[in-house]
Amino acid sequence: MAAWAETPAVRARLAGPIAAYDQVRSARGELPSGAGPRQIFLHTFAHAFMKELSFTCGYGSSSLRERLYVDVAHPDRPMAGVLIYTAAGDADGTLGGLVAQGSPERLPQIIVEALRRSAWCSNDPVCLEGAASGADTGNGAACHSCALVAETSCENGNRLLDRALLAGTPASPDIGFMTRLAPGYVEAA
């Protein structure tokens, strides 16, 4: 992940959105975000994973929450984790339960489907180009059709997302971290 995060194409893709986001933070008297490719990838992956779990488990999208484990203050620490949990009662999740989806038989399929759904958005090419994202969000390719989730589900307020870091773009497939791990998934979509 460290080598991928340092590639010029990935850095170039994120330079504008992160700079715009940090400029807004500065105007508010806040410190720079310290955001980078690892954090944005994991955050976007968490959203794609939650959306897929919504489809497979029957949970309402606002019933799932994320917890990101990324140390932006110390980029030399390779912490890169995601926890998806629910705060909902038993009424949700009647299509298979959240815990059952983490089994070795189910988890890879859910990840592949999340990646497949992330490859294209009904708002492409506008979404993929990041043209619809707000300047204060630090988002690239992220809209309500593909990557944004309920505000109560996101610990970062739907900021710092870019699905191109998951699945790449038609012009630059290598900027997608998951396409490097699992070639062929995006092309099959």
C-alpha positions in Angstrom: 0.0 0.0 0.0 2.9 2.4 0.8 4.4 1.9 -2.7 1.0 2.5 -4.4 0.3 5.6 -2.3 3.6 7.2 -3.5 2.9 6.7 -7.2 2.8 10.0 -9.1 -0.6 9.3 -10.7 -2.2 8.7 -7.3 -0.5 11.8 -5.8 -1.6 13.9 -8.7 -5.2 12.7 -8.5 -5.5 13.7 -4.9 -3.4 16.9 -4.9 -6.3 19.3 -5.9 -9.0 17.9 -3.6 -6.8 17.7 -0.6 -5.5 21.2 -1.1 -9.0 22.6 -1.5 -10.1 20.8 1.6 -7.1 22.0 3.7 -7.7 25.5 2.5 -11.3 25.4 3.9 -10.0 23.9 7.1 -7.4 26.7 7.4 -10.1 29.4 6.8 -12.0 27.8 9.8 -8.8 28.0 11.9 -8.3 24.3 11.8 -5.0 22.4 11.2 -4.4 20.7 7.8 -6.1 17.3 7.5 -2.9 15.3 6.9 -5.0 13.3 4.5 -3.3 11.0 2.0 -4.0 8.1 -0.3 -4.1 5.4 2.4 -6.8 7.3 4.4 -8.9 8.2 1.3 -8.6 4.6 0.0 -9.7 3.0 3.3 -12.5 5.5 3.8 -13.9 4.9 0.3 -13.5 1.2 0.7 -15.5 1.4 4.0 -18.3 3.2 2.2 -18.3 0.8 -0.8 -18.3 -2.1 1.7 -21.2 -0.7 3.7 -23.3 -0.1 0.6 -22.7 -3.7 -0.5 -23.6 -5.0 3.0 -26.8 -3.0 2.7 -27.7 -5.0 -0.4 -26.6 -8.4 0.9 -27.7 -8.2 4.6 -30.9 -6.1 4.4 -29.6 -3.5 6.7 -30.8 0.0 6.0 -27.7 2.1 5.0 -28.1 4.3 8.0 -28.0 1.3 10.3 -24.3 0.6 9.5 -21.4 2.6 10.9 -17.7 2.8 10.1 -14.6 3.1 12.1 -11.3 3.9 10.3 -7.9 2.9 11.7 -5.4 5.1 9.9 -2.7 7.2 11.7 -2.4 10.3 9.5 -0.2 12.0 12.1 2.4 9.2 11.7 2.4 8.0 8.1 5.3 5.7 8.9 3.0 3.6 10.9 1.3 1.1 8.5 -2.1 1.1 10.3 -4.8 0.5 7.7 -8.0 -1.0 9.0 -11.8 -0.7 8.8 -14.5 -1.8 11.2 -18.1 -1.9 10.0 -20.6 -2.3 12.8 -24.3 -1.8 13.4 -26.1 0.2 16.0 -29.5 -1.1 14.9 -31.8 -3.5 16.7 -33.0 -6.9 15.4 -35.5 -5.5 13.0 -32.8 -4.9 10.4 -30.5 -7.4 8.7 -33.0 -10.2 7.9 -31.1 -11.3 4.7 -28.2 -13.0 6.4 -26.9 -11.0 9.3 -23.8 -8.9 9.5 -21.6 -11.4 11.3 -22.4 -14.2 8.8 -21.1 -12.0 6.0 -17.6 -12.0 7.5 -17.2 -15.7 7.0 -14.4 -16.9 4.7 -17.0 -18.1 2.2 -18.8 -14.8 2.0 -16.3 -12.0 2.6 -14.4 -12.3 -0.7 -17.6 -12.2 -2.7 -18.8 -9.1 -0.9 -15.6 -7.3 -1.5 -15.6 -8.3 -5.2 -19.2 -7.0 -5.6 -18.4 -3.8 -3.7 -15.4 -3.3 -6.1 -17.6 -4.1 -9.2 -20.2 -1.6 -8.1 -17.5 1.0 -7.5 -16.1 0.7 -11.0 -19.0 2.7 -12.5 -21.5 5.2 -11.3 -24.8 6.2 -12.8 -23.5 9.8 -12.7 -20.3 9.0 -14.7 -18.4 10.7 -16.4 -19.3 13.7 -14.2 -18.8 11.8 -10.9 -15.6 10.1 -12.0 -14.0 13.5 -13.0 -14.9 14.8 -9.5 -16.7 17.8 -11.0 -19.8 17.5 -8.8 -17.9 17.3 -5.5 -17.9 20.2 -3.2 -14.6 22.0 -2.7 -14.8 21.7 1.1 -15.1 17.9 1.0 -11.8 16.8 -0.4 -13.7 14.3 -2.5 -12.8 13.1 -6.0 -15.2 10.6 -7.6 -17.9 10.4 -4.9 -21.6 11.2 -5.1 -24.8 9.9 -3.6 -25.2 7.3 -6.3 -21.9 5.6 -5.6 -19.9 6.5 -2.5 -21.7 8.8 -0.1 -23.5 7.2 2.8 -25.9 8.6 5.5 -24.1 11.3 7.6 -24.7 9.3 10.8 -22.8 6.3 9.2 -19.7 8.2 8.4 -17.2 9.4 10.9 -15.7 11.9 8.5 -19.0 13.6 7.3 -18.7 12.1 3.8 -15.4 13.9 3.3 -12.2 12.6 1.7 -13.6 10.0 -0.7 -12.6 8.9 -4.2 -13.8 5.6 -5.7 -11.1 5.9 -8.4 -8.7 4.8 -5.7 -10.6 1.5 -5.4 -11.2 0.6 -9.0 -9.1 3.1 -11.1 -10.5 5.0 -14.1 -10.7 3.9 -17.7 -7.8 6.3 -18.5 -5.8 5.3 -15.4 -6.6 1.9 -14.1 -3.4 1.7 -12.1 -4.5 4.4 -9.6 -7.0 1.9 -8.2 -5.4 0.0 -5.3 -7.9 -2.9 -5.7 -7.2 -3.3 -9.4 -3.6 -4.0 -8.6 -4.6 -6.7 -6.1 -7.3 -8.3 -8.2 -6.8 -7.6 -11.9 -9.8 -8.4 -14.0 -12.6 -7.6 -11.5 -13.1 -4.1 -12.8 -12.7 -5.1 -16.5 -15.5 -7.7 -16.0 -17.9 -5.0 -14.7 
